[in-house]
Amino acid sequence: MRKVFSLAVMACLFLMGTAHAADSSAVPAVKIGVVDMQTVATQSEPAQAAKKQMENKFGKERATLEKQGEALKKKAEALKNPKASEEKKLDFIRAKQDLDQKTRNFLRKVEQEEVKLRQDMVTLVFSATYEVARAKGFTFVVDVTAGGVLYADQSMDLTQDVLAEVNKLYKEKTDGKDGKK
């Protein structure tokens, strides 16, 4: 009796397995694409514009802080002389603390601006990737720079298409802003 029951269970499992295999053959093939996000993030028009914007906004302040740093280095050299007064040493310490505070404030401002620009860029890149993948029939897109892809056929590489789409979306966005002003 046990042998018959065991054979019946095995037969059911076998039939379920073949039925499942038949169903899985009906699943459409997955088309996977890859994008080098680092390339898109550095070579796209919005990335170049953001870099220029940051330089225009913070370049003068950065240069001023660098000049102050160089001046402090010269003061530090003068303080190595054993004849340097205690007052000069205290002035140097105050100037160094002041420069350190200005530098921290500057870096905080730059970082806040970079975060905002990065968020805008990520939104733009994801939109472009979505449009390209949808238009070309890809069901899955992976970032090559994330480190998980060891090899991908060139026909799967959407980087240049996404780069072109990012530039197109950026132009549409900036043309729309120009038209409103």
C-alpha positions in Angstrom: 0.0 0.0 0.0 2.8 2.4 0.9 4.5 1.7 -2.4 1.4 2.5 -4.4 0.9 5.7 -2.4 4.5 6.7 -2.9 4.3 6.1 -6.6 1.1 8.1 -6.9 2.7 11.1 -5.1 5.8 10.9 -7.3 3.6 10.7 -10.4 1.7 13.8 -9.3 4.9 15.7 -8.6 6.2 14.8 -12.0 3.0 15.9 -13.7 3.1 19.2 -11.7 6.7 19.8 -12.7 6.0 19.3 -16.4 2.9 21.5 -16.2 4.9 24.2 -14.6 7.6 23.9 -17.3 5.0 24.3 -20.0 3.6 27.5 -18.3 7.1 29.0 -17.9 7.7 28.6 -21.6 4.9 31.1 -22.1 6.8 33.8 -20.2 8.2 36.4 -22.6 12.0 36.7 -22.8 13.6 39.3 -20.6 15.7 41.9 -22.5 18.4 43.4 -20.2 20.2 46.6 -21.0 23.2 48.2 -19.3 24.1 51.9 -18.8 27.4 53.4 -17.7 25.9 56.0 -15.3 29.3 57.4 -14.6 29.7 58.4 -18.3 26.2 59.9 -18.4 26.8 61.8 -15.1 30.1 63.3 -16.3 29.6 63.8 -20.1 26.1 65.0 -20.3 25.1 68.6 -21.0 23.4 69.0 -17.6 26.4 67.7 -15.8 28.7 70.1 -17.7 26.2 73.0 -17.0 26.1 72.0 -13.3 29.9 72.1 -13.1 30.0 75.5 -14.7 27.2 76.7 -12.4 29.1 75.6 -9.3 32.3 77.3 -10.6 30.5 80.5 -11.3 28.7 80.5 -7.9 31.6 79.4 -5.7 34.8 80.0 -7.6 35.6 83.4 -6.3 34.9 82.4 -2.7 37.1 79.3 -3.1 39.9 81.4 -4.6 39.7 83.9 -1.7 39.8 81.1 0.9 42.8 79.6 -0.9 44.6 82.9 -0.9 43.9 83.3 2.9 45.3 79.8 3.4 48.5 80.7 1.5 48.9 83.8 3.6 48.5 81.8 6.8 51.2 79.4 5.6 53.6 82.4 5.2 52.7 83.5 8.7 53.4 80.0 10.0 56.8 80.1 8.5 57.5 83.5 10.2 56.4 82.0 13.5 59.1 79.3 13.3 61.6 82.1 14.2 62.2 81.8 18.0 62.1 85.6 18.3 58.4 85.7 17.2 56.2 87.4 19.8 53.4 85.7 21.7 51.0 88.2 20.3 51.9 87.2 16.7 51.4 83.6 17.7 48.0 84.4 19.1 47.0 86.4 16.0 48.0 83.4 13.9 45.9 81.0 15.9 42.9 83.4 15.7 43.4 83.8 11.9 43.6 80.0 11.5 40.5 79.4 13.5 38.7 82.1 11.5 39.8 80.5 8.2 38.8 77.0 9.4 35.3 78.3 10.3 34.9 80.1 6.9 36.1 76.9 5.1 33.6 74.7 7.0 30.8 77.2 6.1 31.9 77.3 2.5 32.1 73.5 2.2 28.6 73.2 3.8 27.1 75.6 1.2 28.9 73.8 -1.6 27.7 70.4 -0.4 24.1 71.6 -0.1 24.2 72.9 -3.7 25.8 69.7 -4.9 23.1 67.5 -3.3 20.4 69.5 -5.0 22.1 69.4 -8.4 22.7 65.6 -7.9 19.1 65.0 -7.1 18.0 66.9 -10.3 20.6 64.9 -12.3 19.4 61.6 -10.9 15.8 62.4 -11.8 16.8 63.4 -15.3 18.9 60.3 -15.8 16.2 57.9 -14.5 13.6 59.6 -16.8 15.9 59.3 -19.8 16.8 55.6 -19.0 13.1 54.8 -18.6 12.3 56.4 -22.0 15.1 54.7 -23.8 14.4 51.3 -22.3 10.7 51.6 -23.0 11.3 52.7 -26.6 13.8 49.9 -27.3 11.8 47.2 -25.6 14.2 46.5 -22.6 12.5 45.0 -19.5 15.5 45.5 -17.2 18.4 48.1 -17.1 21.5 47.7 -14.9 24.1 50.3 -14.0 27.5 49.1 -15.1 29.3 51.3 -12.7 27.5 49.7 -9.7 29.9 46.8 -10.0 27.6 43.9 -10.6 28.1 43.6 -14.4 31.3 41.8 -15.4 30.4 41.4 -19.1 27.7 42.8 -21.4 27.3 42.5 -25.1 27.6 45.8 -26.9 24.1 45.4 -28.2 22.8 45.7 -24.6 24.7 49.0 -23.9 22.3 51.9 -23.8 24.8 54.4 -22.5 25.0 56.6 -25.6 21.2 56.5 -26.1 20.6 57.5 -22.5 23.2 60.2 -22.8 21.4 61.6 -25.9 18.1 61.4 -24.1 19.4 63.2 -21.0 20.7 66.0 -23.2 17.4 66.1 -25.1 15.3 66.3 -21.8 17.7 68.9 -20.4 17.3 71.1 -23.5 13.5 70.7 -23.3 13.6 71.7 -19.6 15.9 74.7 -20.1 14.0 75.8 -23.2 10.8 75.7 -21.2 12.4 77.9 -18.5 13.7 80.3 -21.1 10.3 80.6 -22.6 8.7 81.5 -19.2 11.0 84.4 -18.4 
